[in-house]
Amino acid sequence: MRTGKMKRAVVSAAILSGLLLIAGADAQAEDTNATSNAEITAAEAWAFPLDPPSASHAPKHDPRQLVHVPGSVRAYTWAQIDTDHFVPDWFPQDHPPAPQIVMVGRKPGWPWPCAECHLPNGQGDIISPSPAGLPKAYIIEQVMAFRRGERGASLPSTSQEMAKEARAVTDQDLQLAADYFSKLPYRSRTRVVETATVPKTHWQHYVLVPDKDGAREPIAHRIVETPADYEDHQLGDEHVENIAYVPPGSIARGAQIAAKGEGAAQACESCHGAKLQGIGVVPPLAGRSPTYIVRELILFRTGKRTNPQAAPMVQEASRLAVDDMIAVAAYAASRKP
């Protein structure tokens, strides 16, 4: 009897020990998820563009005054610049003749001209991605996802505007715009800088702008991407350089993840091709905005991109920590398109 009691006691202790281990593992998993969620929330603060009310009021200008940007022979009046949905074409030599939907839209109301956000040469900006050089089928697929509510149903607000655009644009105009942008070469204007400290910044009309006092702070777990000249950026100058500050060592770590993967996450190059140049309808990432890349990885991770074609990326993004996303984005942005 005593032996039986001892055996039962040993078995009971083993079961209790196992339950404690399972409970501990569950608690650890919950803690890991909480940490991941906290990291995602922190990343959203710098990756998702904002337009604070205090920054929405543009200074008053003489409507007759001519406006210029460096390197362009063109000039526009402030009256033109301040007109809703007017697209200044500072460098028409940079692109072929564009269809009406790209440069003018369909007035009145929606859809807006595509170039208002993506620029006449399709190069995009920190705020909005570049459709230049993307596969035509991919561009159409993404616009249809916006139209069906499978993208743009949440933050950032700029994506919500794209959802309205997708619902308003006709299939014929979509074909014209996708054909136009897919044939344009993509030219990166993002300079990636590894640094431990960055200028302190504030949001101003959807982009981070350095504070005037020149103060600096640790970069921590962030990418800080800002136009080198905010005023020309606001005028739609597609030649303005963007500077992307990333944590030290990001590019090398991102190269490793892109080539070999990270943990359960596959190598980025297995789908996006060698040097992230894209394969078929899988889009290229080389030279593109690192902030935008992280933003989209977060949207995949949080289930905000739900079209069927997004399923593989939803799985891959769920396997990446925010620091992994930053590293991959930094490496991708540093590559030549």
C-alpha positions as CSV (number, residue, x, y, z in Angstrom):
1,M,0.0,0.0,0.0
2,R,2.7,2.4,0.9
3,T,4.5,1.7,-2.4
4,G,1.2,2.3,-4.2
5,K,0.7,5.6,-2.4
6,M,4.3,6.6,-3.2
7,K,3.7,5.8,-6.8
8,R,0.5,7.8,-6.9
9,A,2.3,10.6,-5.2
10,V,5.1,10.6,-7.7
11,V,2.6,10.5,-10.6
12,S,0.6,13.3,-9.0
13,A,3.7,15.4,-8.5
14,A,4.7,14.8,-12.1
15,I,1.2,15.8,-13.4
16,L,1.3,18.9,-11.2
17,S,4.8,19.7,-12.4
18,G,3.7,19.3,-16.0
19,L,0.7,21.6,-15.4
20,L,2.9,24.2,-13.8
21,L,5.2,24.0,-16.8
22,I,2.3,24.4,-19.2
23,A,0.9,27.3,-17.2
24,G,4.4,28.9,-17.1
25,A,4.7,28.4,-20.9
26,D,1.3,29.9,-21.4
27,A,2.2,32.9,-19.2
28,Q,5.4,33.3,-21.0
29,A,3.6,33.2,-24.4
30,E,1.1,35.7,-23.2
31,D,4.0,37.9,-22.0
32,T,5.7,37.5,-25.4
33,N,2.5,38.5,-27.2
34,A,2.0,41.5,-24.9
35,T,5.6,42.6,-25.6
36,S,5.0,42.1,-29.3
37,N,1.8,44.1,-29.2
38,A,3.5,46.8,-27.3
39,E,6.3,46.9,-29.8
40,I,3.8,47.1,-32.7
41,T,1.9,50.0,-30.9
42,A,5.2,51.8,-30.4
43,A,6.2,51.3,-34.1
44,E,2.8,52.6,-35.3
45,A,3.6,56.0,-33.7
46,W,6.5,56.6,-36.1
47,A,5.5,54.5,-39.1
48,F,2.0,55.7,-39.6
49,P,1.8,59.3,-41.0
50,L,-0.1,61.9,-39.0
51,D,-1.4,65.4,-39.9
52,P,-1.7,67.3,-36.5
53,P,-4.4,70.0,-36.6
54,S,-1.8,72.6,-35.7
55,A,0.2,71.7,-38.9
56,S,-2.8,71.8,-41.2
57,H,-3.0,75.6,-41.6
58,A,-0.8,76.7,-44.4
59,P,0.7,80.2,-44.2
60,K,-1.0,82.8,-46.4
61,H,0.7,83.6,-49.7
62,D,0.1,86.2,-52.4
63,P,-1.9,84.2,-54.9
64,R,-0.2,85.9,-57.8
65,Q,3.3,85.1,-56.6
66,L,5.3,82.7,-58.8
67,V,6.7,79.6,-57.2
68,H,9.8,77.7,-58.3
69,V,11.7,74.6,-57.3
70,P,15.4,74.0,-57.9
71,G,16.3,72.6,-61.3
72,S,12.9,73.2,-62.9
73,V,12.2,75.9,-65.6
74,R,8.6,75.8,-64.7
75,A,6.7,78.2,-62.5
76,Y,3.3,78.2,-60.9
77,T,1.4,80.8,-58.9
78,W,0.3,80.2,-55.3
79,A,-3.3,80.3,-56.6
80,Q,-2.5,77.3,-58.7
81,I,-0.6,75.5,-56.0
82,D,-3.3,76.0,-53.4
83,T,-6.1,74.7,-55.7
84,D,-7.5,71.4,-54.6
85,H,-6.2,68.5,-56.6
86,F,-3.9,70.6,-58.8
87,V,-0.7,68.7,-59.7
88,P,2.3,70.8,-60.5
89,D,4.4,69.0,-63.2
90,W,7.9,70.4,-62.3
91,F,9.8,68.0,-64.5
92,P,7.7,66.9,-67.5
93,Q,10.9,65.5,-69.1
94,D,11.0,62.8,-66.4
95,H,8.0,61.0,-67.7
96,P,6.0,60.3,-70.9
97,P,2.6,62.0,-71.5
98,A,0.3,60.8,-68.7
99,P,-3.4,59.9,-69.0
100,Q,-6.0,62.2,-67.7
101,I,-6.7,60.1,-64.6
102,V,-3.1,60.5,-63.5
103,M,-2.7,64.2,-63.9
104,V,-6.2,65.7,-63.7
105,G,-8.6,63.1,-62.2
106,R,-12.3,63.2,-63.0
107,K,-13.6,66.5,-61.8
108,P,-15.7,67.4,-59.9
109,G,-15.0,65.2,-56.9
110,W,-13.5,61.8,-56.9
111,P,-11.4,60.2,-58.2
112,W,-8.5,62.6,-57.6
113,P,-5.5,62.6,-59.9
114,C,-3.2,59.7,-59.1
115,A,-0.2,62.1,-59.3
116,E,-1.4,64.2,-56.4
117,C,-0.1,61.6,-54.1
118,H,2.1,59.4,-56.2
119,L,3.7,62.3,-58.3
120,P,3.7,62.6,-62.1
121,N,6.7,60.3,-62.5
122,G,5.2,57.7,-60.1
123,Q,8.0,58.0,-57.6
124,G,5.8,58.4,-54.6
125,D,7.1,59.7,-51.3
126,I,7.4,58.9,-47.6
127,I,3.6,59.4,-47.3
128,S,2.5,57.3,-50.3
129,P,4.3,54.5,-52.1
130,S,5.8,54.5,-55.6
131,P,3.8,52.7,-58.2
132,A,6.6,53.3,-60.7
133,G,8.0,50.0,-62.0
134,L,5.5,47.8,-60.2
135,P,3.9,45.0,-62.2
136,K,0.7,46.2,-63.8
137,A,-1.2,43.1,-62.5
138,Y,0.0,43.9,-59.0
139,I,-1.1,47.5,-59.2
140,I,-4.6,46.5,-60.3
141,E,-4.8,43.8,-57.7
142,Q,-4.0,46.3,-54.9
143,V,-6.5,48.8,-56.1
144,M,-9.2,46.1,-56.2
145,A,-8.3,45.1,-52.7
146,F,-8.8,48.7,-51.6
147,R,-12.1,48.7,-53.5
148,R,-13.3,45.6,-51.7
149,G,-12.4,46.8,-48.3
150,E,-9.5,44.4,-48.0
151,R,-7.1,47.3,-47.6
152,G,-7.5,50.8,-46.2
153,A,-10.2,50.0,-43.7
154,S,-8.1,51.2,-40.8
155,L,-5.1,53.4,-40.2
156,P,-3.3,55.1,-41.7
157,S,-5.8,57.8,-42.8
158,T,-3.9,58.1,-46.2
159,S,-4.9,54.5,-46.9
160,Q,-8.5,55.4,-46.2
161,E,-8.3,58.1,-48.9
162,M,-6.9,55.4,-51.3
163,A,-10.0,53.3,-50.5
164,K,-12.2,56.1,-51.6
165,E,-10.2,56.6,-54.7
166,A,-10.4,52.9,-55.6
167,R,-14.2,52.9,-55.3
168,A,-14.5,56.0,-57.5
169,V,-12.1,55.1,-60.3
170,T,-13.5,53.3,-63.3
171,D,-12.0,50.0,-64.5
172,Q,-10.9,51.7,-67.7
173,D,-9.1,54.5,-65.9
174,L,-7.5,51.9,-63.6
175,Q,-6.1,50.0,-66.6
176,L,-4.7,53.3,-68.0
177,A,-3.1,54.3,-64.7
178,A,-1.7,50.9,-64.0
179,D,-0.2,50.6,-67.5
180,Y,1.3,54.1,-67.2
181,F,3.0,53.5,-63.8
182,S,4.2,50.0,-64.5
183,K,6.2,51.2,-67.5
184,L,8.0,54.0,-65.6
185,P,11.5,53.2,-64.2
186,Y,11.8,53.5,-60.5
187,R,14.6,55.7,-59.2
188,S,15.2,55.7,-55.5
189,R,15.7,59.0,-53.8
190,T,16.1,57.6,-50.3
191,R,19.4,57.8,-48.5
192,V,19.8,55.4,-45.7
193,V,22.0,56.5,-42.8
194,E,22.9,54.2,-39.8
195,T,23.2,56.3,-36.7
196,A,22.7,56.0,-32.9
197,T,21.2,59.5,-32.6
198,V,18.7,61.4,-34.8
199,P,17.3,64.9,-35.0
200,K,14.3,65.3,-32.8
201,T,11.3,65.5,-35.1
202,H,7.6,66.4,-35.1
203,W,4.7,65.5,-37.5
204,Q,3.9,68.2,-40.1
205,H,1.3,67.3,-42.7
206,Y,2.0,63.5,-42.7
207,V,5.9,63.7,-42.6
208,L,8.4,63.9,-39.8
209,V,10.2,67.2,-39.8
210,P,13.3,68.0,-37.7
211,D,12.7,70.5,-34.8
212,K,14.1,73.9,-35.4
213,D,16.4,73.9,-32.4
214,G,18.5,71.1,-33.9
215,A,18.2,68.8,-30.8
216,R,19.0,65.1,-31.1
217,E,17.9,62.0,-29.3
218,P,18.6,58.2,-29.4
219,I,17.1,56.5,-32.4
220,A,16.1,53.5,-30.3
221,H,13.8,51.0,-32.2
222,R,12.8,53.3,-35.0
223,I,13.3,54.5,-38.5
224,V,13.1,58.3,-38.8
225,E,12.5,59.2,-42.4
226,T,12.3,62.9,-43.4
227,P,12.6,65.0,-46.5
228,A,15.9,66.9,-46.8
229,D,13.8,70.0,-47.8
230,Y,10.3,70.1,-46.4
231,E,9.2,73.2,-48.3
232,D,10.1,71.8,-51.7
233,H,8.6,68.5,-50.6
234,Q,5.3,70.3,-49.9
235,L,5.4,71.8,-53.4
236,G,5.6,68.3,-55.0
237,D,9.2,68.5,-56.0
238,E,9.9,64.9,-57.0
239,H,13.7,65.5,-56.9
240,V,13.8,66.2,-53.1
241,E,16.0,63.6,-51.3
242,N,14.6,61.7,-48.4
243,I,16.9,60.7,-45.5
244,A,16.1,57.5,-43.6
245,Y,17.9,57.2,-40.3
246,V,18.1,53.6,-39.1
247,P,19.7,51.9,-36.1
248,P,23.4,50.9,-36.4
249,G,23.9,47.4,-37.9
250,S,20.4,47.4,-39.5
251,I,21.6,47.0,-43.1
252,A,23.9,44.0,-42.4
253,R,21.3,42.3,-40.2
254,G,18.6,42.9,-42.9
255,A,20.8,41.5,-45.5
256,Q,21.1,38.3,-43.5
257,I,17.3,38.0,-43.0
258,A,16.7,38.8,-46.7
259,A,19.1,36.0,-47.8
260,K,18.6,33.4,-45.0
261,G,15.4,34.2,-43.1
262,E,15.0,34.7,-39.4
263,G,13.7,31.9,-37.2
264,A,10.6,30.5,-38.8
265,A,10.4,33.4,-41.3
266,Q,11.6,32.6,-44.8
267,A,14.2,34.5,-46.7
268,C,12.7,37.6,-48.3
269,E,14.6,36.8,-51.5
270,S,12.8,33.5,-51.8
271,C,9.7,35.5,-53.0
272,H,11.0,39.0,-53.8
273,G,14.0,37.8,-55.8
274,A,17.7,38.2,-55.6
275,K,18.6,41.7,-54.4
276,L,14.8,42.2,-53.8
277,Q,14.2,43.1,-57.4
278,G,10.9,41.4,-57.5
279,I,9.7,38.3,-59.5
280,G,6.6,38.3,-61.7
281,V,3.7,39.8,-59.8
282,V,5.7,39.8,-56.5
283,P,6.7,43.5,-56.1
284,P,10.3,44.8,-55.9
285,L,11.4,46.3,-52.6
286,A,14.9,47.5,-53.5
287,G,15.4,51.3,-53.0
288,R,11.9,51.9,-51.7
289,S,10.9,53.8,-48.6
290,P,11.8,51.8,-45.5
291,T,9.1,53.5,-43.4
292,Y,6.5,52.4,-45.9
293,I,7.9,48.8,-45.9
294,V,7.6,48.6,-42.1
295,R,4.1,50.2,-42.2
296,E,2.9,47.4,-44.6
297,L,4.5,44.7,-42.5
298,I,2.6,45.9,-39.5
299,L,-0.6,45.9,-41.5
300,F,0.1,42.3,-42.6
301,R,0.9,41.4,-39.0
302,T,-2.2,43.0,-37.5
303,G,-4.6,41.5,-40.1
304,K,-5.3,44.8,-41.9
305,R,-4.5,43.5,-45.4
306,T,-6.9,40.6,-46.0
307,N,-7.0,40.0,-49.8
308,P,-6.2,36.4,-50.6
309,Q,-2.9,37.3,-52.3
310,A,-1.7,38.8,-49.0
311,A,-1.9,35.5,-47.1
312,P,1.8,34.5,-47.5
313,M,2.9,37.9,-46.2
314,V,0.5,37.8,-43.3
315,Q,2.2,34.5,-42.2
316,E,5.7,35.9,-42.7
317,A,5.0,39.2,-40.9
318,S,3.7,37.3,-37.9
319,R,7.1,35.7,-37.5
320,L,9.1,38.9,-37.5
321,A,9.7,41.2,-34.5
322,V,9.7,44.9,-35.0
323,D,13.5,45.0,-35.0
324,D,13.5,42.4,-37.8
325,M,11.1,44.5,-39.8
326,I,13.3,47.6,-39.3
327,A,16.4,45.7,-40.4
328,V,14.8,44.2,-43.5
329,A,13.3,47.6,-44.5
330,A,16.7,49.3,-44.0
331,Y,18.5,46.8,-46.2
332,A,15.8,46.9,-48.9
333,A,15.9,50.7,-49.0
334,S,19.7,50.7,-49.3
335,R,19.7,48.5,-52.4
336,K,19.7,49.9,-55.9
337,P,16.4,49.4,-57.8
